[in-house]
Amino acid sequence: MEYDAVFSSHVKDELQESYDWYEGKQLGLGERFLTIIERAVSTICRHPAAFSIKLNKFREYPVPKFLYVIIYEIVPDKGGVYILHVFNTYLNPKKK
């Protein structure tokens, strides 16, 4: 069963900030970042229980090629996964 993704209000801002930063470093890199994030979310939706629980009920999916993790929770009664953060691992881990 494939789940639907529901995003927290933080995710849009986190993605926009990361996109802008990567585009500032190299034209097209922000688009590549977003494409990899889309693929990662798709993988999470297909196999949500495949990734480790790190804190309480939250799981982390390490994003390939970029130093980010997607922090999410499986919400089976709603048939989805709740994406809490797209977190840059260079940041202070206490901000997770």
N, C-alpha and C positions, 0 to 999 in steps of 0.2 A: 504494500500500500504506500502510495506517495502522499506525503503530507504537504500542506500549504505553508508558506512562510508568512509570518506576521512580524513586522518590524517595529521596534520601539521608536519613540520620537527622537532619540539620540542618534540613530543610525544614519539618517539623512545628512545631518550635520557632519558626522564623522567621515562619511564617504565623500562629501563635498570638499572638506578640508584636505583629505588625502589626495583626492583627484587634483585639486589645485596645486598642491605641493609637487606631485609627480609631473604634472604638465609644465610646471615652472622649471623642473630639472631637465626634462627632455620632451619635446613635442610628441604626442602620441602615447607617452608612458602612462598618463592618467587613464586613457581609454583602455589600455592593456590591463591596468589594475582593475578597472570596473568589470571587464570581461572575466577576469580570473575570479573576482568576487561573485559574479553571477553563477559561474560554474560551481564554485564552492557551496553556495546556497542550494543549488540544484542537487548536489551530492548529499548535503545534509537532509534535504527533503526526501530523498530516496532511501537513505540509510541513517535515520536520526539516532538510533541507539548504538551505532558503530563507534562512536567517539566517546572518550573518557569523561566521566563526571569529575570535575575539578573542585567545585565548591558547592555544597548543598545539593541542589538539583540541577545546577548549571553545567553544561558540557562545553568543551572547547574544540574547535576544528582549526588546525594550523593551515593557514592559507599558503598554497604553493607559490614559490618564487618571490614572495613578499613577506616581510617580517610582521605579520598580523595574525591574530586569532579571531575567529568568530565565536562569540559567547552566546549560547542559546539554551533554551529549555524545551523539552518535549511537552506539549499540552494535548494529551490524547483525547480528552473529552471535547476538544474543539477541532480535532483532526489536523493539528498543525504543529509547527515549531515556532517559538517566539524568539526572534533574534534580538538580543539585548544590546550587544555592542559589536562593532568591528574595531578591535583594539590593536593599536600599534604597540608591539612588544618592546620598542625602545623607550616607551613611557614608563613612568613609575608604576609597578605592578599593584600598588595600593589603590590606584585609580580604577582598577577593574571593578 
